[in-house]
Amino acid sequence: MPVKLLQKTGYPESESTELRFELPSATEFTVYIRLQVVIPNPSYPVPFTSPDQIQFATPSVIRIAPGIRTPCLFQSNLSIERRLGKGRNYLIVDYTTARSFRLFRMRNINAPLATTGLRPNPNFINIDQFESSGGSRGNMLTTTLKTSPHPRFDLIAQYTYSHTIDDTSATMFSLPTGNTGGLFSPPADNYDLRGERGRANFDRRH
């Protein structure tokens, strides 16, 4: 597996390296590694007198799951329109259902285990994996009444009821200012994602 070093930036106290791995299937994924260098009691002007004085903190990485897939959405619609009476009065009932698979989310696959409190890979602190394991389901019912009491005057009344459940919107959409939400926010339990399922952040019943 060939490895390309794309970018490397260094500072007196830390170093950040970006690596890109090229797979035989021509699929590329990027791993971001950040190394922190700690020099206790640095001297001046030379911050350290011996290489043994340099201490490397345990790094964290962000990776893309090797089997990541493109999200997909299936949507179906049923609409019924009926004329009421002899005038230009119409009742329209429209039902839409949508279901999404393989939605993007991120979780820490190196979080401490609940049984031992230890991380699976002690060489890293966090291994945040970007993967396509989320899903959603939504239903919407719209009722529309059209009437024309006068040839030049039309009235339209419409009511919509909808409900959406998913397990990714808390991470796919940013939260208000001051919160630490967003795409890179991990779930509450990195090893059991069932607790993430609930009303979507954008769910509006009426």
N, C-alpha and C positions, 0 to 999 in steps of 0.2 A: 504494500500500500504506500504509494509515494506521498510525501508530505512537503508542503510548501510553506515557508515562513513568509507571511504577508507583511507584517508590520511589527516593529519592536520599538518601544519607547521606554527610556529609562530616566529615573529621578534618583536623587540621593537616598531616599528612604524606600522606594518601591520600584518595581519593574513590571511592565505589562506586556504580554506576548500573545499574538493571535496566530493560530495555526489553522490551515485548511487541509482537509484530507480528501483526496480524490479516490473514489471507489472505482472498481472495474466497470460498474454499470453506468459510469459517467455521472452518477449522482454525487453532489458535493454537500458536505455539511461542515460547519465551522465550530471549533472549540475555542472558547476564550479562557485563558488562564491568567490569573493575576497573582504574582508573587510579591510578598511583602518582606522587605529586608529590615531587620531590627538590629541596631548597633547600640548596645547599652553603654552609657557613660562615654560618649564620643569625645575625642580630643580635638584641638584646633591648632593649626589649620588642617591637619590630616585627621579625619574622623576616626580612623582605626589604625592601630599599629601592627596588628596581626590578622591574617585571614580567619583565624579561629574565633576572633571577636564578632564576626558576622553571624547572625542567627536568621535562618529562614523560617518564617511562619508557615503553618500548614495552609496550602492554597485551596481555593474554591474554583470550580469550573462551571461553565454553561455549555451544554452540548445539545445537539439535535438528535433525536432518536433515529437510529439507522432505518427502521421500518416506517418512517413517517409517510403519511398519505395525504392526498389533496381532499379537503372537506367536500361533502356532497349534500345536496338538498333535494328532497322529493316533495312536490306540492300538487295537490289535486283540488278541483273546484267544481261545485254543483250550484247551478243558478236556476230558479224557477220564477217565471213571471206570469201573472194572471190579471186579466182585466176584470174590474169590478163595476157591475151595472152597465148601463148603456152609454155613459159619458166617457170622457178620456181620463179614467181613473185606473191606476195600475198598482199592483202590489208585487214587489220583487223581494224574494228571499234568496240570499247568497250564502253558501257555506264553503269555507276554505280550511283545509288542513295541511299542515306542513311538518315535515320531519327532517332533521339534519343528523348526519353521521360524520364521524372523524373530525370533529371540531378541534381547533388548537387549544392547548392548555400547557401549563408548566407545573412540574412537581419536582421535589427534591428526592432523588432516588438514593441518597446517602444520608437521609435523616436518621437520627438515633432510633434503634429498635425499641419497641415498648417493653419487651421482655428483659432485655439486657441493658438498655440505655447506651449501647455502643453503636458506632457507625459501621456499616458493612465494609467500607473501604477506609481504613484509618489513615491513608495517605492524603485524603482530602477532607475538608470540612463539609462543604455543600457540593453536590453534583446536581445542578438544576437542569433537568431534561425537558426540552421543548418537544412535545409529542402531539399526535392527533388521536385522542382517545375520548373526546367529549361528544355529547349528543344533546338534542333538544327536540321538543314536540310542542306544537301549537295548533290551536283551533280558533276559528273566528266565524261568527254568525252575524250577518248584516241584513237588516230589514229596511226596505225603502218603500215609501208610499208617495206616488206621484198623482197629482190631480190638477185639472185645468178648469177652474170655475168660469173662466172667460177666455176667449180665443187668444188674447194677448197677455194673459196672466196665468202663470204656472206656480204651483206650490209643491215643494219637495220636503218630506220629513224622513229622517234616517236615524236608525239606532244600530250601534255595533256592540256586540259582546265578544270579548276575546280572552284567551287564557294561554299562557306560554310557560312551559316548565323546561328547565335545562340544568346543566351542571358546569357551565363554563362562563356565563355572563359576568360573574363576579370578578373574573380574571380578564375577560375580553374587553371590558369597558372600564375606563378610569372612573374612580370615585370622586366625590367632591374634593375641593382643595383642602389639604390638611390630612387626608387619609393616604395610606400607603397601598392603594389598590393599583390595578393595571394588569397588563398582560403577564408581567413577570412576578405576580404575587402568587405564592404557593398556596395549596389548599390547607385546610386545618389538619387533616390527617393524610400524609403523603402515601400511605400504604393502603388506605381504605377510602376511596373516592365516592362511596355511596352517600356520605353525608353532605356532599356538595350539591346534590339534586334538590331543586326547589323552584319557587317562582323566579322567573327571570327578572333581572334588574329593569328591563324595559317592559315588563308585563303591565298592561293596563286593561282592567276588566271592562270599562265603559269609555 
